[in-house]
Amino acid sequence: QRIQDEIANEKIESTSGGGMVTAILSGNGDLVDLRIDPQCVDPEDVDMLQDLVISAVKEGQDKAAILRESKMKDLTGGINIPGLF
């Protein structure tokens, strides 16, 4: 439980568009904050902004998954225990 709490309290930051969009996720992969540089808000190109947000969130979720796997491997000594996490 302690490891799961540590993971949940981790903050993972990912960006897209050269830092125009920043997503902050918990170690569990939940989006907890989103920052958008006003310069990338173009009413004529909403699709681009949507793509940047999706990209930043996906990258953060991937980083969170790697963090969880790493922490759980540390806990289990590298043994894969199905259903543990």
Order of alpha helices (4+ residues) and beta strands (2+ residues): alpha-beta-beta-beta-alpha
